[in-house]
Structure formats: structure tokens, C-alpha cells
Amino acid sequence: MVGEQLVLVIHLEPGKTVTEELQQEIAARNNKLINYKRIHGVVVYGEDFPLTASLKIIRVALAERLGKLKREEAIQPV
């Protein structure tokens, strides 16, 4: 667990992009959180999240996919 950071992973609808308004909203909400719960960056994920039959996100599979991304390119600072 040493060196891990929390990131927000978002999947945008087709044709949508991260706007300045969205970035400001994320930053404002992030500043209201306790230090250990604050996110350090945002990852815009282009694929659908891996889901179970009951439509819950399979976190282990998502973490594996995110681990394959280049950290410097994928994570946008908050």
C-alpha cells in the first residue's frame, strides 16, 4: 500500500470531453474531503467498465486494466 494514490476514473459519453466546468467541480468537491480521502488525479477511461451480471463494477479487473496504462499520460492532476 505504500506509494498508492487515489484516482477518479470516469467514463464519458461518446462525443463528450472533460470541460473546465467539470474540472472545477471535481476540484471543489475534492477540497471538501478529508486529506486521506482526496484524489490525486483523474483518469478518463475510454472503454466500458467491466461489470458483473448485477451491473457492479469488477474492481480487480478495472485495476488490472488501469495498471497497464502509462501513468504519466493517463492521470490528469486535480
N, C-alpha and C positions, 0 to 999 in steps of 0.2 A: 504494500500500500504506500510505500514511500515514493514520492515524486508524482503521484497521481493528481490529476486536476479534473474538476467537474466541467463538463461542456454541455451546452444545449444543442441538441440535434433536432433540426427542423426539416420537414419535407414540404416544399411549396407546391401549390397547384401549378399545372402546366401553364407556361407563359408569365408566371409571376416572378418577381425578383425581390431581393432584400432592399427595402427602401430606407431612406434616412429616418422616416417616422417610425418604422419597425425597430430600427437600431436604437433610437431614443427610448422607445417603450421598454425594450429589453433592458437597457442600461438603468432606467428609472426603477424598474421592478427589482433588478439585481441589487441596487444600492439599498433597498429596504430589507434585504435578507441579512441574517447573522453571518459573520465572516466565514465560518466553515461551510456554509451552505451556498456561498456565492459562486457563480460560474466564472470561468476564466476565458471562455471563448464560445463561439457559435460555429457549428458545422452545418452547412446546407447540404443535405443528403439528397441526391438525385433519384435514387431508387425508392420503391415502396419498402416500408419496414417489413421484416419477416414477422409473420403473425401465426398464432395458434388457431385452432378451429374455433375457439371462442373469441377471436379477434383481439387477443392480448399480444403485445409486442414480445417477441422472444429476445430477451436482453442479451443472452450469451451469444446468439448468432449475430445480433447487431454489433456487439462489442468486437467480435472477430472481424466483421466487415470493416468497421471503423479503424481497427488496428492495422489494416492493410493500406490505409490511406497515408499519404505523405503528410506528416504532422504540420509542417510549416505552411503548406499550401491549403490544407483542409480547414484548419482552425483560424477563424477570424476573431481577433481580440475584441473584447467588450469595452 
